[in-house]
Amino acid sequence: MSAAEVVATNPILRGFNPDPSIVRVGDDYYIATSTFEWYPGVRLHHSRDLVHWSVVGHALDESNGFDLRGIPDSGGVWAPSLTWADDRFWLAYSIIRTMDGDDKDLENYLVTAPDIRGPWSEPISLGSRGFDFSFFHDDDGTHWVVGVQWDQRPEHPSFSGIALEQYLPDEQRTSSDAVIIYRQPSLVEGPNLYHLDGWYHLLLAEGGTGWNHGITVARSRTIDGPYERDAAPAVLTTRDTLSSPLAKAGHGELVRTRSGEWAMVHLASRPTLRLGDRYSTLGRETCIQRVEFDADGWLRLSDGGHHPAETVRFTGLEPDVGSGRMSPCDDFDHDELDRRRWSTLRAPLPESVADLTARPGWLRLRGGSSGASVFEQSMIAQRVEEHHCEVETLVDADPRSIRQAAGLAAWYNRSAWIWLQVTWDEEHGRHLRVVVRDGRTTRSEAFAAPAGPLRMRMVIDGGLLRFETAAAEGPWTDVPGAYPAWSLSDDHGGQLRFTGMFAGIRVEDLDGTGWSADFDYVGTRFDRGERHD
């Protein structure tokens, strides 16, 4: 490999990082990804070589009034659009508040910032016409919003077209005269516009977000159409193969590299196998491909075909190994939680709930509501990045009620989680159990908890999950049973699911007495192993 060549291994953003939006500013590349019901909102990543990426923050938090309490699972922040114009970053995003039946209650917003690390502005409303809004900044200095238009009438198709509307920055509003620029019988989403060589190219996601997902393109000589769809079935898809390790490929955006090449980021899932079925436990991840325009001006993968490649080479870019990853262990020896690593559900945890000062070097979590709550839960969690991983913690907890529990959890959403907890009851006193939520809640038999602080370890191996426990200084003991990690996926449960597996620590105090548990550290090890059946 020459000094002016880099090799990217897909996914470049591993674990739950869907709907990537990419922009280059000078020599720097930035990607924004969807966060749905997780807090803070819109994860932001930086790289100088398209290979080594680091999380640099989030665009939405308490500083600009971001709060998702009450929104449903897989609602919240959908499909951000990150662009650069007028010496600032522009970020458009949708917040989905309900998605029952034919209806979707949602709002679209714009926030801006002079630097990717902020500060980000207060949100500017872009209306509620539909979702997946993106910005396009034309060569003449005009600004446009393009997005899905939704029709809630049950006798009409829900998808009523891709709409285009001018944005007026001096007035901080859209022009209120949207026009439909593209229609087709089936749903297309994630629209993005590009103006190249006299053509307006409209990049589109189609086929839903599952196994039929893909990317297509349409183009026009004028911004408001008519747009002609590419004759090829797809620019990128895996709908016609079961063998691709990067399944569900779709929802992409383009960026031009410093050397003049074109790259396309897109989402994909690495399924794990369980009894012959595929489960996307890691959620939808971000990949990158090299693309080009063919002799007729249509977008194509540079290596031919329409299936995503696992390794991609880019020329004219210097490797930037300084863009490193975070330490695998958080010892809680800092003044505040590292939000690059830790997410919470729907809202931040105040210092009275997540306290790093009460016992220096430990995190004290005050117990919160049940796993069913869409308002207040006491849990911090990080993305699971590989099918083979270990997560370990040391917890000091002395529950005295059947409604108090603390421990290590694997989480997908409110109806899908697996939790090793130290708790209490009248028969066993302080003890350990594994509680599983898969539509309904089941509990393992009680087993003895070592006295004093105890270690917990979660081991994920493909579609299965098991636990181990130990005294603070003692040997590990296996917890009986293997648990269904495959159920913590987009592909299980029958309802819309758009996120991915997280691992973290959580505490419940259903009596609301202020009971808490202390955690000394959380350590994680990810292994890039093979899929297991």
C-alpha positions as CSV (number, residue, x, y, z in Angstrom):
1,M,0.0,0.0,0.0
2,S,1.5,3.4,-1.0
3,A,1.6,6.3,1.3
4,A,-1.1,8.0,-0.8
5,E,-3.6,5.0,-0.5
6,V,-5.9,4.0,2.3
7,V,-8.0,0.9,2.8
8,A,-11.3,1.1,4.6
9,T,-12.8,-2.0,6.2
10,N,-16.6,-2.0,6.3
11,P,-18.4,-1.1,8.4
12,I,-16.4,2.0,9.1
13,L,-18.8,2.9,12.0
14,R,-19.6,-0.3,13.8
15,G,-22.6,-1.0,15.9
16,F,-25.8,1.1,15.8
17,N,-24.9,4.0,13.5
18,P,-27.6,4.2,10.7
19,D,-28.6,6.7,8.1
20,P,-25.1,8.2,7.6
21,S,-24.9,11.8,6.2
22,I,-21.4,12.8,5.1
23,V,-19.7,16.1,4.3
24,R,-16.1,17.2,3.6
25,V,-14.9,20.6,4.9
26,G,-11.4,21.2,3.7
27,D,-9.3,18.2,4.6
28,D,-11.8,16.9,7.2
29,Y,-14.7,14.5,6.8
30,Y,-17.7,14.4,9.1
31,I,-20.6,11.9,9.4
32,A,-23.8,12.3,11.3
33,T,-25.9,9.3,12.2
34,S,-29.4,8.7,13.5
35,T,-30.0,8.1,17.2
36,F,-33.8,7.5,17.4
37,E,-34.8,7.4,21.1
38,W,-31.3,7.6,22.5
39,Y,-29.8,10.7,24.1
40,P,-27.9,12.9,23.1
41,G,-29.2,13.2,19.6
42,V,-27.4,12.9,16.3
43,R,-24.0,11.3,16.7
44,L,-21.1,13.1,15.0
45,H,-17.9,11.5,13.7
46,H,-14.7,12.9,12.3
47,S,-12.0,11.5,10.0
48,R,-9.2,12.8,7.8
49,D,-8.7,9.7,5.7
50,L,-12.2,8.0,5.5
51,V,-10.8,5.0,7.4
52,H,-10.1,6.0,11.0
53,W,-13.1,7.7,12.7
54,S,-13.7,9.2,16.1
55,V,-16.8,10.4,17.8
56,V,-16.5,14.1,18.4
57,G,-19.9,14.8,20.0
58,H,-23.6,15.2,19.3
59,A,-25.7,18.0,17.9
60,L,-28.7,17.7,20.1
61,D,-28.7,17.9,23.9
62,E,-30.0,20.0,26.8
63,S,-28.2,23.1,25.5
64,N,-30.7,23.4,22.6
65,G,-33.7,22.0,24.4
66,F,-33.5,18.4,23.2
67,D,-35.8,16.1,25.1
68,L,-37.5,12.9,23.9
69,R,-39.5,11.9,27.0
70,G,-42.7,10.1,26.0
71,I,-41.7,9.2,22.4
72,P,-42.1,5.5,21.3
73,D,-39.4,2.9,20.7
74,S,-37.7,3.6,17.3
75,G,-39.3,7.0,17.2
76,G,-37.2,10.1,18.0
77,V,-34.5,11.3,15.7
78,W,-34.6,9.9,12.1
79,A,-32.2,10.5,9.2
80,P,-30.1,13.6,9.9
81,S,-28.7,15.6,7.0
82,L,-25.3,17.2,7.5
83,T,-24.1,19.9,5.1
84,W,-21.7,22.9,5.0
85,A,-22.6,26.3,3.5
86,D,-22.1,30.0,4.4
87,D,-19.2,29.1,6.8
88,R,-21.3,26.8,9.0
89,F,-22.6,23.3,9.4
90,W,-26.3,22.8,8.7
91,L,-28.0,19.8,10.3
92,A,-31.6,18.9,9.4
93,Y,-33.4,16.1,11.2
94,S,-36.9,14.7,11.9
95,I,-38.4,13.9,15.3
96,I,-41.0,11.2,15.1
97,R,-43.4,11.4,18.1
98,T,-46.0,8.9,17.1
99,M,-46.2,6.3,14.2
100,D,-49.4,4.4,14.9
101,G,-51.4,3.1,11.9
102,D,-51.6,5.6,9.1
103,D,-50.5,8.6,11.1
104,K,-47.1,10.0,11.9
105,D,-46.8,12.9,14.2
106,L,-43.5,14.5,13.5
107,E,-41.5,17.7,13.3
108,N,-38.5,18.7,11.1
109,Y,-35.8,21.0,12.3
110,L,-32.6,22.8,11.4
111,V,-29.7,23.5,13.7
112,T,-26.4,25.1,12.7
113,A,-23.0,25.5,14.2
114,P,-19.7,27.2,13.2
115,D,-17.8,24.1,14.4
116,I,-18.8,20.4,14.5
117,R,-18.3,20.4,18.2
118,G,-20.7,23.3,18.6
119,P,-22.2,25.2,20.0
120,W,-25.3,24.2,18.0
121,S,-28.1,26.7,17.6
122,E,-31.7,26.5,18.8
123,P,-33.8,24.5,16.4
124,I,-35.6,26.2,13.5
125,S,-38.8,24.6,12.4
126,L,-39.0,23.2,8.9
127,G,-42.6,22.0,9.2
128,S,-44.2,18.6,9.5
129,R,-45.0,17.6,5.9
130,G,-43.0,14.3,6.1
131,F,-39.6,13.0,7.2
132,D,-36.0,12.4,6.0
133,F,-35.5,16.1,5.2
134,S,-32.1,17.0,3.7
135,F,-30.6,20.3,2.6
136,F,-29.2,21.0,-0.8
137,H,-27.1,24.2,-1.4
138,D,-27.2,25.1,-5.1
139,D,-24.4,26.8,-7.0
140,D,-26.4,30.0,-7.2
141,G,-26.5,30.4,-3.5
142,T,-30.0,29.2,-3.0
143,H,-30.9,26.7,-0.3
144,W,-33.4,23.9,-0.7
145,V,-35.1,21.2,1.4
146,V,-36.0,17.9,-0.1
147,G,-37.9,15.2,1.8
148,V,-40.6,12.6,1.9
149,Q,-44.2,13.8,1.7
150,W,-46.6,11.7,3.9
151,D,-50.3,11.2,3.3
152,Q,-52.2,10.0,6.3
153,R,-55.5,9.3,4.5
154,P,-56.1,5.5,4.7
155,E,-57.6,5.3,1.2
156,H,-54.5,6.9,-0.3
157,P,-50.9,5.6,-0.6
158,S,-49.0,6.8,2.4
159,F,-46.0,7.9,0.2
160,S,-47.2,10.8,-1.9
161,G,-43.8,11.8,-3.4
162,I,-40.5,13.5,-2.8
163,A,-41.1,17.2,-2.2
164,L,-38.8,20.2,-2.8
165,E,-39.1,23.5,-1.1
166,Q,-36.8,26.6,-0.9
167,Y,-35.4,27.6,2.4
168,L,-35.0,31.3,3.1
169,P,-32.1,31.7,5.7
170,D,-32.6,35.4,6.3
171,E,-36.2,34.7,7.4
172,Q,-35.4,31.3,9.0
173,R,-38.3,29.6,7.3
174,T,-39.2,27.6,4.2
175,S,-41.0,29.2,1.3
176,S,-44.3,27.3,1.9
177,D,-44.6,26.4,-1.8
178,A,-43.3,22.8,-1.9
179,V,-43.6,21.0,-5.2
180,I,-43.5,17.2,-5.8
181,I,-40.4,16.4,-8.0
182,Y,-40.5,12.6,-8.0
183,R,-43.1,9.9,-7.5
184,Q,-43.2,6.1,-7.9
185,P,-45.7,3.5,-6.7
186,S,-43.4,2.2,-3.9
187,L,-41.9,4.1,-1.0
188,V,-38.6,5.9,-1.5
189,E,-36.9,7.7,1.3
190,G,-33.7,9.5,2.3
191,P,-33.6,11.8,-0.7
192,N,-30.4,13.8,-1.4
193,L,-29.7,16.2,-4.2
194,Y,-26.4,16.8,-6.1
195,H,-25.7,19.2,-9.0
196,L,-23.0,17.8,-11.2
197,D,-22.1,18.3,-14.9
198,G,-25.4,20.0,-15.7
199,W,-27.6,17.3,-14.0
200,Y,-29.5,17.3,-10.7
201,H,-29.0,13.8,-9.3
202,L,-31.6,12.6,-6.8
203,L,-30.2,9.8,-4.6
204,L,-32.9,7.7,-3.1
205,A,-33.3,4.8,-0.6
206,E,-36.0,2.3,-1.5
207,G,-37.3,-1.1,-0.4
208,G,-37.8,-0.2,3.3
209,T,-35.0,-0.6,5.9
210,G,-34.9,-4.4,5.9
211,W,-33.6,-7.2,3.6
212,N,-35.0,-5.5,0.4
213,H,-33.3,-2.2,1.1
214,G,-31.3,-0.5,-1.7
215,I,-30.2,2.8,-3.3
216,T,-31.3,4.1,-6.7
217,V,-31.0,7.5,-8.4
218,A,-33.0,9.7,-10.7
219,R,-31.8,12.8,-12.5
220,S,-33.1,16.0,-14.2
221,R,-31.7,19.0,-16.0
222,T,-33.7,21.3,-13.8
223,I,-34.0,21.2,-10.0
224,D,-37.8,20.9,-10.1
225,G,-37.8,18.1,-12.6
226,P,-39.1,16.0,-14.3
227,Y,-36.7,13.4,-12.9
228,E,-35.8,10.3,-14.9
229,R,-35.1,7.1,-12.9
230,D,-32.0,5.1,-13.6
231,A,-32.8,2.0,-15.7
232,A,-30.6,-0.1,-13.5
233,P,-32.6,-1.9,-10.7
234,A,-30.3,-0.4,-8.1
235,V,-27.0,1.3,-7.6
236,L,-26.4,-0.6,-4.4
237,T,-28.4,-3.5,-2.8
238,T,-28.2,-6.9,-1.3
239,R,-31.8,-7.9,-1.8
240,D,-30.8,-10.5,-4.4
241,T,-28.3,-12.3,-2.3
242,L,-28.3,-14.2,1.0
243,S,-24.5,-14.5,1.1
244,S,-23.4,-10.9,1.6
245,P,-21.9,-10.2,5.0
246,L,-23.2,-6.6,4.6
247,A,-27.0,-7.1,4.3
248,K,-29.8,-4.5,4.1
249,A,-27.5,-2.1,2.2
250,G,-29.2,1.2,1.4
251,H,-29.7,4.9,2.4
252,G,-26.6,6.6,1.1
253,E,-24.9,9.9,0.6
254,L,-22.1,11.1,-1.7
255,V,-18.8,12.9,-0.9
256,R,-15.9,14.0,-3.1
257,T,-12.5,13.2,-1.7
258,R,-9.5,15.5,-1.7
259,S,-8.1,13.5,-4.6
260,G,-11.3,14.0,-6.7
261,E,-12.7,10.5,-6.3
262,W,-16.3,9.9,-5.3
263,A,-17.3,7.9,-2.2
264,M,-20.7,6.9,-1.0
265,V,-21.5,6.1,2.6
266,H,-24.5,3.9,3.3
267,L,-26.0,1.7,6.0
268,A,-25.8,-2.0,6.1
269,S,-26.3,-4.8,8.7
270,R,-24.0,-7.7,9.6
271,P,-26.5,-10.5,10.5
272,T,-25.8,-13.2,12.9
273,L,-27.3,-16.6,12.2
274,R,-29.5,-18.5,14.6
275,L,-31.0,-21.8,13.4
276,G,-30.8,-20.7,9.8
277,D,-32.5,-17.3,10.3
278,R,-30.7,-14.0,10.1
279,Y,-30.8,-11.4,13.0
280,S,-29.3,-7.9,12.9
281,T,-28.4,-7.6,16.5
282,L,-25.9,-4.9,16.0
283,G,-28.4,-2.8,14.2
284,R,-27.7,-0.8,11.0
285,E,-24.1,0.3,10.6
286,T,-22.2,2.7,8.4
287,C,-20.2,1.5,5.4
288,I,-18.4,3.3,2.5
289,Q,-18.0,2.4,-1.2
290,R,-16.0,4.0,-4.0
291,V,-18.3,5.2,-6.8
292,E,-18.1,6.9,-10.1
293,F,-20.3,8.1,-12.9
294,D,-20.3,6.0,-16.1
295,A,-20.1,7.1,-19.7
296,D,-23.8,8.0,-19.7
297,G,-23.5,9.9,-16.4
298,W,-25.2,7.4,-14.1
299,L,-23.8,6.6,-10.7
300,R,-22.2,3.2,-10.3
301,L,-20.0,1.3,-7.9
302,S,-16.4,1.7,-9.1
303,D,-15.7,-2.1,-8.8
304,G,-18.8,-3.0,-10.8
305,G,-22.0,-4.8,-9.8
306,H,-24.3,-3.5,-7.0
307,H,-23.2,-5.4,-3.9
308,P,-21.2,-3.6,-1.2
309,A,-17.6,-4.5,-0.8
310,E,-16.0,-5.3,2.6
311,T,-12.7,-3.5,1.8
312,V,-12.5,-0.4,-0.3
313,R,-9.3,1.4,-1.5
314,F,-9.0,5.2,-1.9
315,T,-6.1,6.9,-3.5
316,G,-4.6,10.3,-2.8
317,L,-5.4,10.1,1.0
318,E,-2.8,9.8,3.7
319,P,-3.5,7.4,6.6
320,D,-4.4,9.2,9.8
321,V,-3.9,6.7,12.5
322,G,-4.2,9.5,15.1
323,S,-7.9,9.3,14.8
324,G,-8.2,6.7,17.5
325,R,-10.9,4.9,19.4
326,M,-11.8,5.4,23.0
327,S,-10.3,3.3,25.8
328,P,-12.2,0.0,26.2
329,C,-12.7,0.7,29.9
330,D,-14.4,3.5,31.8
331,D,-13.2,3.8,35.3
332,F,-15.5,6.6,36.2
333,D,-12.6,8.7,37.5
334,H,-13.7,11.9,35.6
335,D,-16.0,14.8,36.4
336,E,-18.9,13.9,34.1
337,L,-20.0,11.0,31.9
338,D,-18.4,10.6,28.6
339,R,-21.2,11.1,26.1
340,R,-19.1,10.0,23.2
341,R,-19.4,6.5,24.8
342,W,-22.5,6.5,26.9
343,S,-26.1,7.1,25.8
344,T,-29.3,7.3,27.9
345,L,-32.9,6.8,27.0
346,R,-34.8,9.9,25.8
347,A,-33.4,12.4,28.3
348,P,-30.2,13.1,30.2
349,L,-29.6,11.8,33.7
350,P,-29.2,14.6,36.1
351,E,-26.3,14.6,38.5
352,S,-28.6,13.6,41.3
353,V,-29.3,10.3,39.4
354,A,-25.8,9.7,37.8
355,D,-23.4,10.9,40.5
356,L,-19.6,10.8,40.0
357,T,-18.8,12.7,43.2
358,A,-20.6,10.9,46.0
359,R,-18.0,8.1,45.9
360,P,-14.9,9.2,43.9
361,G,-13.9,6.7,41.3
362,W,-17.3,5.2,41.2
363,L,-20.6,6.0,39.4
364,R,-23.6,6.1,41.8
365,L,-26.8,5.4,39.9
366,R,-30.0,6.3,41.7
367,G,-32.8,3.8,40.9
368,G,-35.4,4.8,38.3
369,S,-38.6,3.5,36.7
370,S,-39.2,0.2,35.1
371,G,-38.0,-1.0,31.7
372,A,-41.4,-0.1,30.3
373,S,-41.0,3.6,31.0
374,V,-40.8,6.2,28.1
375,F,-39.9,8.9,30.6
376,E,-37.3,8.2,33.4
377,Q,-34.9,5.2,33.4
378,S,-31.6,5.0,35.2
379,M,-29.4,3.3,32.7
380,I,-26.3,4.2,30.7
381,A,-25.4,2.1,27.7
382,Q,-23.0,1.9,24.8
383,R,-23.3,0.4,21.4
384,V,-22.4,-3.3,20.9
385,E,-20.0,-3.2,18.0
386,E,-19.3,-6.9,17.3
387,H,-21.1,-10.2,17.5
388,H,-18.5,-11.5,19.9
389,C,-17.8,-9.3,22.9
390,E,-17.5,-9.2,26.7
391,V,-18.8,-6.5,29.0
392,E,-17.8,-6.4,32.7
393,T,-18.6,-4.3,35.7
394,L,-18.1,-4.3,39.5
395,V,-21.3,-3.3,41.3
396,D,-21.8,-2.5,45.0
397,A,-25.5,-2.8,45.8
398,D,-27.6,-3.8,48.8
399,P,-31.2,-4.0,47.8
400,R,-33.8,-4.5,50.6
401,S,-37.0,-4.7,48.5
402,I,-38.4,-6.8,45.7
403,R,-38.7,-3.5,43.8
404,Q,-35.0,-2.7,43.9
405,A,-32.4,-4.1,41.4
406,A,-29.1,-3.3,39.8
407,G,-26.8,-4.9,37.3
408,L,-25.6,-5.4,33.8
409,A,-28.0,-5.3,30.9
410,A,-28.2,-6.0,27.1
411,W,-30.9,-3.7,25.7
412,Y,-32.7,-3.3,22.4
413,N,-35.9,-1.5,23.4
414,R,-38.6,-1.6,26.1
415,S,-39.9,-4.9,24.9
416,A,-36.5,-6.6,24.3
417,W,-33.8,-6.7,27.0
418,I,-31.8,-9.2,29.1
419,W,-30.7,-8.1,32.6
420,L,-28.5,-9.8,35.2
421,Q,-29.5,-8.1,38.4
422,V,-28.8,-8.2,42.0
423,T,-32.1,-7.9,43.9
424,W,-33.9,-9.1,47.1
425,D,-36.9,-11.1,48.1
426,E,-38.4,-12.6,51.3
427,E,-37.3,-16.1,50.5
428,H,-33.7,-15.6,49.3
429,G,-32.7,-12.3,50.7
430,R,-30.0,-10.6,48.5
431,H,-29.6,-12.8,45.4
432,L,-29.0,-12.8,41.6
433,R,-31.4,-13.4,38.8
434,V,-31.5,-13.0,35.0
435,V,-34.7,-11.2,33.8
436,V,-35.6,-11.4,30.2
437,R,-38.1,-9.2,28.4
438,D,-39.3,-10.6,25.0
439,G,-42.8,-9.3,24.7
440,R,-43.4,-10.7,28.2
441,T,-41.1,-10.9,31.2
442,T,-39.5,-14.1,32.5
443,R,-37.2,-14.5,35.4
444,S,-34.6,-17.2,36.0
445,E,-34.3,-19.1,39.3
446,A,-32.6,-17.2,42.1
447,F,-28.9,-18.0,42.7
448,A,-26.6,-16.8,45.4
449,A,-24.8,-13.5,45.2
450,P,-21.3,-13.2,46.7
451,A,-21.2,-10.9,49.8
452,G,-20.1,-7.3,49.2
453,P,-19.3,-5.8,45.8
454,L,-19.6,-8.3,43.0
455,R,-18.4,-8.6,39.4
456,M,-20.7,-9.3,36.5
457,R,-19.7,-10.3,33.0
458,M,-21.8,-10.5,29.9
459,V,-20.4,-12.7,27.1
460,I,-22.1,-12.3,23.6
461,D,-21.3,-15.0,21.1
462,G,-23.3,-14.5,17.9
463,G,-26.9,-15.1,18.7
464,L,-26.4,-16.2,22.3
465,L,-25.6,-14.4,25.5
466,R,-24.5,-15.7,28.8
467,F,-23.4,-14.3,32.2
468,E,-20.7,-14.9,34.7
469,T,-20.4,-13.6,38.3
470,A,-17.6,-13.3,40.9
471,A,-16.8,-11.8,44.2
472,A,-14.7,-8.7,43.9
473,E,-11.5,-10.7,44.2
474,G,-12.8,-14.2,43.5
475,P,-12.9,-16.6,40.4
476,W,-15.6,-16.4,37.8
477,T,-18.7,-18.6,38.1
478,D,-21.0,-19.3,35.1
479,V,-24.6,-18.2,35.5
480,P,-26.8,-21.2,34.3
481,G,-28.4,-20.9,30.9
482,A,-27.8,-19.2,27.5
483,Y,-30.0,-16.3,26.6
484,P,-31.4,-15.1,23.2
485,A,-29.2,-12.2,22.0
486,W,-30.8,-12.8,18.6
487,S,-34.1,-11.5,20.1
488,L,-32.4,-8.1,20.6
489,S,-32.6,-7.2,16.9
490,D,-34.5,-5.4,14.2
491,D,-35.7,-8.7,12.9
492,H,-37.6,-10.1,15.9
493,G,-40.8,-9.1,17.6
494,G,-43.1,-8.2,14.6
495,Q,-43.2,-4.4,15.0
496,L,-41.1,-1.6,13.5
497,R,-37.6,-1.7,14.9
498,F,-34.8,0.6,13.8
499,T,-32.1,0.6,16.4
500,G,-29.5,-2.0,17.7
501,M,-28.2,-3.7,20.7
502,F,-26.7,-1.7,23.6
503,A,-24.9,-3.0,26.7
504,G,-24.8,-1.1,30.0
505,I,-25.7,-0.8,33.6
506,R,-29.1,0.0,35.0
507,V,-30.8,0.4,38.4
508,E,-34.4,0.2,39.3
509,D,-36.1,1.6,42.4
510,L,-39.8,1.1,41.7
511,D,-40.8,2.4,45.2
512,G,-39.1,5.7,44.5
513,T,-37.2,5.8,47.8
514,G,-33.9,7.1,46.3
515,W,-32.2,3.8,46.6
516,S,-28.9,3.6,44.6
517,A,-26.1,1.3,43.5
518,D,-22.4,2.1,42.9
519,F,-20.4,0.9,39.9
520,D,-16.6,0.9,39.9
521,Y,-16.0,0.5,36.2
522,V,-17.4,-0.9,32.9
523,G,-14.9,-2.6,30.6
524,T,-15.6,-3.9,27.1
525,R,-13.8,-6.1,24.7
526,F,-15.0,-6.5,21.1
527,D,-13.7,-9.3,18.9
528,R,-14.2,-9.4,15.2
529,G,-15.0,-13.1,15.0
530,E,-17.0,-15.2,12.6
531,R,-20.7,-15.6,12.7
532,H,-22.0,-18.6,14.7
533,D,-25.0,-20.7,14.2
